[in-house]
Amino acid sequence: MLPDVGRVVALVLLTSILCLPQSLRQAGDRDGVLVGTAVRPSQLSETAYASTLAREFSMVEAEDAMKWAILRPDQATYDFRQGDEVVRFAQAHQMKVRGHCLVWGRYNPDWLTQGHFTTRQLSRLLREHITRVMKHYRSQVFAWDVVNEALDENGDVRDSLWYNQPGIGWSQKGTAYIEQVFRWAHKADPHALLFYNEAEGEGLNRKSDAIYTMVKDFKRRGVPIDGVGLQMHIPTLDGEIPAIIATISANIARLTALGVQVHITELDVSLPVNSNGLPRPDDLRRQAEVYRGIVRACLNSAGCTAIQTWGFTDKYSWIGSHSRNARGQALPFDRAYQAKPAYRAILEELSAGRSPAH
Ligand code: XIL
């Protein structure tokens, strides 16, 4: 009896392995979900990096190459070389490109932040930047993070160069400056999808409430916004995870109910690591379950149309330098481009597809 049961189990396992799609992008294609990752152009010449990227992903985003600090070495210059490399790679491998990001209080060049510009000058500089960059990438970048991280943890508009230091003319007027730049962006490229991208507003909290309120207001008044990017840099594996995933699902559901898309834009799940960079036993498995839960939360809302990780190999993740090497191992591939349990969990969940209601 037992050997037969064993054989059946083995057969079922084998069938499920054989029936799984061959890559994340293939699995995502079945339901029209884009599977993306952030990339650094300097790494595209590394064979293992490029082949893994092209095989697994249907979308890329420049991790830094389209930010002000790279695009604008000085006021007179637009340096599109690194961004163009990303676009060229994507076109050669039938991938979509997300643009990141046009307006952010950080990662700006010194000439801009320390230039003592007046409100009028800043407003002109920003409008010109948005217009020039979006026109350069017209029909190549299908969706832009127009504004990144404009809210604080209380849901108030953050102090920033663009808001009130000195701002582009809407200081102390809440989300009015965000509205202004969405309007400029829509003029610059009417076909691009325009996203508001934010950190730590993925579940239900004051920040995500503020995003929801802003998007609802924008939609009601016809401000051109197409989506919300939820970053999802997740630093936890604790017992609260199922509850966290439930609130993420609820947040995605309420946003998509407003008629906007949701993209998961910067997913990584960092682990505490020892001085050799190794995680605690069992954390890789727990990490896989977090990835699985996030993918499921996206698939359960028809309006969640893209899942993107912030890099794909632990070899190049930003988490190490960001945490002084106290954390790491955050991505689905290890440093040698071997798939981790997280990869398998994402693949399985994507392969299972959207829930029957959709
Ligand atoms: C990070 C990049 O990964 C790093 O390479 C860079 O040094 C700093 O920026 N939220 C964002 C991303 O929107 O642009 C940030 O990317 C990570 C946090």
Residues whose N, C-alpha, C, O or C-beta is under 5 A from the ligand:
A	BS01	XIL	E63 W318
